[in-house]
Amino acid sequence: MVKLFLAGDVMIGRGIDQILRHSVDPTISEPYVRSAQGYVTLAERANGAIPREVADNYVWGDVITELDRSAPDVRIINLETAVTARGTPWPSKEVSYRMHTANVGVLTAAAIDVCSLANNHVLDWSYEGLEDTLDALDDAGISIVGAGRDQAAAEASAIVSEDGLRVVVSGMGSPTSGIPATWEATTDRAGIAFIPELSAQAADVVGARVAGYRSPGDLVVVSIHWGPNWGHQVPKTQTRFAHRLIDAGVDIVHGHSSHHAKAIEVYRNRPIMYGCGDLINDYEGIGSHGEYRGDLGLIYIVTMDLDGLRELEMTPMRMRRFRAERVTGPDVEWLASTLDRHSRRFETGIRITDDQRLEVQW
């Protein structure tokens, strides 16, 4: 068996960067906020004072405890920020995330194995910012998928070996998540692994590409940034694309981009997370889209064997004072009922366990 920790967006830039030991220039050019410190102020107004120059493990909070408990073999996240102190904001892009390169220890504090970078923020600080991000993660010993210095590097899979087990991870991004087409990596330009459309042909190309890295007994994960930030709808194009990937030999479809958790499907005994939601961000204190409860996140622990899914357990979390904390009670009940309602169309259910976690039933 292989046990994996999967998370959606981990955004440790902007306001969170400002409370870490090293911080970039807080100046930003958003329509209503001109300093990243403004997001710290919003969070403090909501939940109280936040310490400064915090340790690398601070923002993870109870996530570390949960990972120690579940002891996953491989840890995969979507890193939703550039890691750089250089660069200039991408032209005409309103929201730009970055974290100082000296704060990369935040990722190693949670022993992250693989970061998918095929998202709509990795090039926020242009090509200098992407170069720094690639260098910082590489120097920290963290595998990168979904972005690179050219197309071949961006489309390459990472292979994580643990106790004789091999997990093959590939990352890619769709324009449906807001990724500009100009961010696509080419033979002579850095960028991301870009999927112009979620077609059967594109799925076959991805399947064939990933198959080139796979050996018998390997587990294959495709991490994909797709869809808008808000809304529970799952387009048929996503479902058809995910099914086609699994038919081609993919074992887990790790979807992200939505700021809240979305439906889960188990197809041919392989899990599809259509939107894992945000696990860590600096949105605390922002009241928009409250009906989706974007303040709540999930830790996904997926246990697989050669026959497919054995167990999918989720632990509900919430950001408070820029630190992830476990939640229980009404918040767990809201998450369970919401995810259950939207997953039922895929013949998948969500139940609350005795220890206040969520469990997928199929």
Secondary structure, DSSP 8 states (H G I E B T S, - for coil): -EEEEEEEEE--STTTGGGBSS----B---SS-SBTHHHHHHHHHHH----SSB-TTTTTTHHHHHHHHH--SEEEEEE-SEE-S-----TT-S---EE-GGGTHHHHHTT--EEE--SSSTTTTHHHHHHHHHHHHHHTT-EEESEESSHHHHH--EEEEETTEEEEEEEEE-GGGT--GGGB-BTTB-EE-B-SS--HHHHHHHHHHHHTT--TT-EEEEEEE-S-SS-----HHHHHHHHHHHHTT--EEEEE--SS---EEEETTEEEES---EEE-S-TT--TTGGG-TTEEEEEEEEEETTEEEEEEEEEEEESSSSEEE--THHHHHHHHHHHHHHGGGT-EEEE-TTS-EEEE-
